[in-house]
Amino acid sequence: MKRISFVLLIALASFVLESAATAQGKRVDCSIVAKMIPPKNHRIVSFGVLNGRAETLPKPMYPAAGRAVGASGLVVVQIKIDPRGCVSEANAVSGHPLLLKASEDAARSSTFVPTTLSDTPVWVSGIITYNYIRDEFNWLELGFRSTNEDIGDHLPSAFAVFKEQLAIYDPERNGSRREWNAKIYDQIAAELAIAPKQQWLFSVGRKLGAVITYDYKGIDGRTRLLNEIVEMTRTAPDSVSEQLLIRLRKLPTAKELWTELTELKMRMYALGS
């Protein structure tokens, strides 16, 4: 009994010292202090993205399992920050399943300058985002990404000339960046004629990207794009993944189109190999 009382006394003293340090604007070591739980009916100040407010923001470890299957993209983690600036809770709400735990672990290790209202430290909620980017992408991924970003840095070395063309874009001479890039991507597709599978993957990827970025006019435009993708599955090279073809053929009649597209996006590394 004496032992338990002594431990409780030490814990209470630690809490008092932490509270005093917070009140005086001094930082506590979040790696060793006890975890706090927000009191019921206690006000929590809500923010949006908290990356820019972090005092320390450790980079998540890229999981070996995620790297093996080419997992990439954005992971969003919902967090709660206690009055000391320590992360009390971290729960991933979106992103590739194989990247969620590493993101949560990194978020829990982050620290923040305490937020105060009327000189009183308060609880804060918001999100931290992590973007996992691989160095190399297959042609299905490259086509998909080409609809809303410059893929020059990810092109194979044999396509260096196109990387240079993308880099010399001048808005005064070349007009719309989107149109400039599209012309170069058309040239890349033509260059891939000697590799039918890669050409097919790149072309399908571009159409998928157009669907997911709303690069079409109205429902009829989207339907036409989806039907074009299905039509392309009939002329796919023999070495194209059968699983990819099955998924593509399901798109026009999918009850949850965006769910199908999201899952397809997450599996492009494997399906486009």
C-alpha positions as CSV (number, residue, x, y, z in Angstrom):
1,M,0.0,0.0,0.0
2,K,2.8,2.4,0.8
3,R,4.4,1.5,-2.5
4,I,1.3,2.4,-4.4
5,S,0.9,5.7,-2.5
6,F,4.5,6.6,-3.2
7,V,4.0,6.0,-7.0
8,L,0.8,8.1,-7.0
9,L,2.6,10.8,-5.2
10,I,5.4,10.9,-7.8
11,A,2.8,10.9,-10.6
12,L,1.0,13.8,-9.0
13,A,4.2,15.7,-8.5
14,S,5.1,15.1,-12.1
15,F,1.7,16.4,-13.3
16,V,2.0,19.5,-11.2
17,L,5.5,20.3,-12.5
18,E,4.3,19.7,-16.1
19,S,1.3,22.0,-15.6
20,A,3.5,24.7,-14.0
21,A,6.0,24.4,-16.9
22,T,3.2,24.8,-19.4
23,A,1.7,27.8,-17.6
24,Q,5.1,29.5,-17.6
25,G,5.6,28.8,-21.3
26,K,8.3,26.2,-20.8
27,R,8.3,23.1,-23.0
28,V,7.9,19.6,-21.6
29,D,9.5,16.4,-23.0
30,C,6.5,14.7,-24.7
31,S,8.5,11.5,-25.1
32,I,8.5,10.9,-21.3
33,V,5.5,12.7,-19.9
34,A,2.3,10.9,-19.0
35,K,-0.5,10.8,-21.7
36,M,-3.4,13.2,-21.1
37,I,-7.0,12.5,-21.9
38,P,-9.3,15.4,-22.8
39,P,-11.9,16.0,-20.1
40,K,-15.6,15.4,-21.0
41,N,-17.4,18.5,-22.2
42,H,-14.1,20.3,-22.4
43,R,-13.6,22.7,-25.3
44,I,-11.3,21.6,-28.0
45,V,-10.1,24.3,-30.5
46,S,-10.4,22.9,-34.1
47,F,-7.9,23.8,-36.8
48,G,-7.3,22.4,-40.3
49,V,-3.9,21.2,-41.4
50,L,-1.4,21.4,-38.6
51,N,1.8,20.6,-40.4
52,G,2.9,24.2,-40.4
53,R,2.2,24.6,-36.7
54,A,4.4,21.7,-35.6
55,E,7.5,22.4,-33.5
56,T,8.9,19.0,-34.5
57,L,7.4,16.9,-37.3
58,P,9.2,13.6,-37.7
59,K,9.2,12.0,-41.2
60,P,7.4,8.6,-41.1
61,M,9.4,5.5,-41.9
62,Y,8.5,4.1,-45.3
63,P,7.2,0.6,-44.4
64,A,8.9,-2.3,-46.2
65,A,5.6,-3.9,-47.0
66,G,4.4,-0.6,-48.5
67,R,7.5,-0.1,-50.5
68,A,7.3,-3.7,-51.8
69,V,3.9,-3.1,-53.4
70,G,4.6,0.5,-54.5
71,A,2.3,2.1,-51.9
72,S,2.3,5.9,-52.3
73,G,0.2,9.0,-52.0
74,L,-1.4,11.1,-49.3
75,V,-2.1,9.9,-45.8
76,V,-4.3,12.1,-43.5
77,V,-4.0,11.6,-39.8
78,Q,-6.5,13.2,-37.3
79,I,-4.8,14.3,-34.1
80,K,-5.6,15.8,-30.7
81,I,-2.9,18.0,-29.0
82,D,-3.0,18.5,-25.3
83,P,-2.3,21.8,-23.5
84,R,1.4,20.9,-23.2
85,G,1.8,20.7,-27.0
86,C,2.0,16.8,-27.0
87,V,-0.1,14.7,-29.3
88,S,-2.6,12.8,-27.3
89,E,-4.4,10.9,-30.1
90,A,-3.5,10.1,-33.7
91,N,-5.8,8.2,-36.0
92,A,-5.3,7.8,-39.8
93,V,-8.5,8.6,-41.7
94,S,-7.4,8.1,-45.3
95,G,-4.5,6.8,-47.4
96,H,-3.0,3.5,-48.5
97,P,-3.6,0.8,-45.8
98,L,0.0,-0.2,-45.6
99,L,1.1,3.4,-44.8
100,L,-1.4,4.2,-42.1
101,K,0.4,2.8,-39.0
102,A,3.8,4.5,-39.9
103,S,1.9,7.8,-40.3
104,E,0.2,7.4,-37.0
105,D,3.5,6.6,-35.3
106,A,5.1,9.7,-36.8
107,A,2.2,11.9,-35.8
108,R,2.3,10.7,-32.2
109,S,6.0,11.7,-32.1
110,S,5.3,15.3,-33.3
111,T,5.3,18.2,-30.9
112,F,3.6,21.6,-31.0
113,V,3.9,25.0,-29.3
114,P,1.0,25.0,-26.8
115,T,-2.1,26.9,-28.0
116,T,-3.6,29.4,-25.5
117,L,-6.8,31.3,-25.2
118,S,-6.8,34.2,-22.8
119,D,-3.4,33.0,-21.6
120,T,-4.9,29.6,-20.8
121,P,-3.4,26.5,-22.6
122,V,-6.2,24.6,-24.5
123,W,-6.7,21.3,-26.3
124,V,-6.4,21.4,-30.1
125,S,-7.6,19.1,-32.9
126,G,-6.7,19.0,-36.6
127,I,-4.9,16.9,-39.2
128,I,-1.4,16.1,-40.2
129,T,-0.8,15.1,-43.8
130,Y,2.1,12.9,-45.2
131,N,2.8,12.4,-48.9
132,Y,4.6,9.2,-49.7
133,I,6.4,9.6,-53.1
134,R,8.3,6.8,-54.9
135,D,11.3,7.6,-57.2
136,E,10.0,5.5,-60.1
137,F,6.5,4.8,-61.5
138,N,5.3,2.4,-64.2
139,W,3.6,3.7,-67.3
140,L,0.1,3.3,-66.0
141,E,0.9,5.5,-63.0
142,L,2.7,8.0,-65.2
143,G,-0.3,8.3,-67.5
144,F,-2.6,8.7,-64.6
145,R,-0.4,11.4,-63.0
146,S,0.1,13.3,-66.2
147,T,-3.4,14.7,-66.1
148,N,-2.7,17.1,-63.2
149,E,1.1,17.2,-62.7
150,D,4.4,17.5,-64.5
151,I,5.8,13.9,-64.7
152,G,9.2,15.0,-66.1
153,D,11.2,14.0,-63.0
154,H,9.7,10.5,-63.0
155,L,10.3,9.7,-66.7
156,P,12.9,7.0,-67.5
157,S,16.3,8.2,-68.6
158,A,15.6,7.2,-72.2
159,F,12.9,10.0,-72.3
160,A,15.2,12.8,-71.1
161,V,14.4,14.9,-74.1
162,F,10.8,15.1,-73.1
163,K,11.8,16.0,-69.5
164,E,13.8,18.9,-71.0
165,Q,10.8,20.0,-73.0
166,L,8.6,20.0,-70.0
167,A,11.2,22.1,-68.1
168,I,11.5,24.9,-70.7
169,Y,7.8,25.8,-70.5
170,D,7.3,29.5,-71.0
171,P,3.7,30.9,-70.4
172,E,4.3,33.8,-72.8
173,R,5.4,31.7,-75.7
174,N,3.8,28.3,-75.0
175,G,0.3,29.3,-73.8
176,S,-1.5,27.1,-71.3
177,R,0.7,24.9,-69.2
178,R,-1.9,22.1,-69.4
179,E,-2.0,22.2,-73.2
180,W,1.8,22.4,-73.4
181,N,2.2,19.3,-71.2
182,A,-0.6,17.5,-73.1
183,K,1.3,17.9,-76.4
184,I,4.4,16.5,-74.9
185,Y,2.6,13.6,-73.4
186,D,1.1,12.9,-76.9
187,Q,4.7,12.7,-78.2
188,I,5.6,10.3,-75.4
189,A,2.7,8.1,-76.3
190,A,3.8,8.1,-79.9
191,E,7.4,7.3,-78.9
192,L,6.1,4.3,-77.0
193,A,4.8,2.7,-80.2
194,I,7.8,0.3,-80.1
195,A,6.6,-0.9,-76.7
196,P,2.9,-1.7,-77.1
197,K,2.2,-2.7,-73.5
198,Q,3.8,0.5,-72.1
199,Q,2.0,2.6,-74.7
200,W,-1.4,1.0,-73.9
201,L,-0.8,1.5,-70.1
202,F,0.2,5.1,-70.6
203,S,-2.9,5.8,-72.7
204,V,-5.3,4.1,-70.3
205,G,-3.7,5.9,-67.3
206,R,-4.3,9.2,-69.0
207,K,-8.0,8.4,-69.5
208,L,-8.3,7.3,-65.9
209,G,-6.6,10.5,-64.7
210,A,-9.1,12.5,-66.8
211,V,-12.0,10.8,-65.1
212,I,-10.7,11.3,-61.6
213,T,-9.8,15.0,-62.2
214,Y,-13.2,15.7,-63.8
215,D,-11.5,16.5,-67.2
216,Y,-14.7,16.0,-69.1
217,K,-17.9,17.8,-69.9
218,G,-21.0,16.6,-68.0
219,I,-22.1,13.1,-67.2
220,D,-22.2,12.2,-71.0
221,G,-18.5,13.2,-71.2
222,R,-17.6,10.9,-68.2
223,T,-19.7,8.0,-69.7
224,R,-17.9,8.4,-73.0
225,L,-14.5,8.3,-71.3
226,L,-15.4,5.2,-69.3
227,N,-16.7,3.5,-72.4
228,E,-13.4,4.4,-74.3
229,I,-11.5,2.7,-71.5
230,V,-13.6,-0.4,-71.7
231,E,-13.1,-0.4,-75.5
232,M,-9.3,-0.3,-75.0
233,T,-9.4,-3.5,-72.9
234,R,-10.5,-5.4,-76.0
235,T,-7.2,-4.5,-77.7
236,A,-4.9,-4.8,-74.7
237,P,-1.6,-6.5,-75.3
238,D,-1.5,-10.1,-73.9
239,S,1.0,-9.2,-71.2
240,V,-1.4,-6.7,-69.5
241,S,-2.6,-7.9,-66.1
242,E,-6.0,-9.7,-66.3
243,Q,-6.9,-8.2,-62.9
244,L,-6.4,-4.7,-64.4
245,L,-8.7,-5.5,-67.3
246,I,-11.4,-6.9,-65.0
247,R,-11.3,-3.7,-62.9
248,L,-11.4,-1.4,-65.9
249,R,-14.4,-3.3,-67.4
250,K,-16.4,-2.8,-64.2
251,L,-16.1,1.0,-64.1
252,P,-19.1,2.1,-66.3
253,T,-21.5,0.1,-64.2
254,A,-19.9,0.5,-60.8
255,K,-22.3,1.5,-58.1
256,E,-19.5,3.3,-56.3
257,L,-17.4,4.6,-59.1
258,W,-15.1,6.8,-56.9
259,T,-14.5,3.9,-54.5
260,E,-13.5,1.7,-57.5
261,L,-11.2,4.5,-58.9
262,T,-9.6,5.0,-55.5
263,E,-8.8,1.3,-55.1
264,L,-7.5,1.2,-58.6
265,K,-5.3,4.1,-57.9
266,M,-3.8,2.5,-54.8
267,R,-3.1,-0.7,-56.7
268,M,-1.6,0.8,-59.9
269,Y,1.9,-0.2,-59.0
270,A,1.0,-3.9,-59.1
271,L,-1.6,-3.8,-61.8
272,G,0.5,-1.8,-64.2
273,S,3.7,-3.9,-63.9
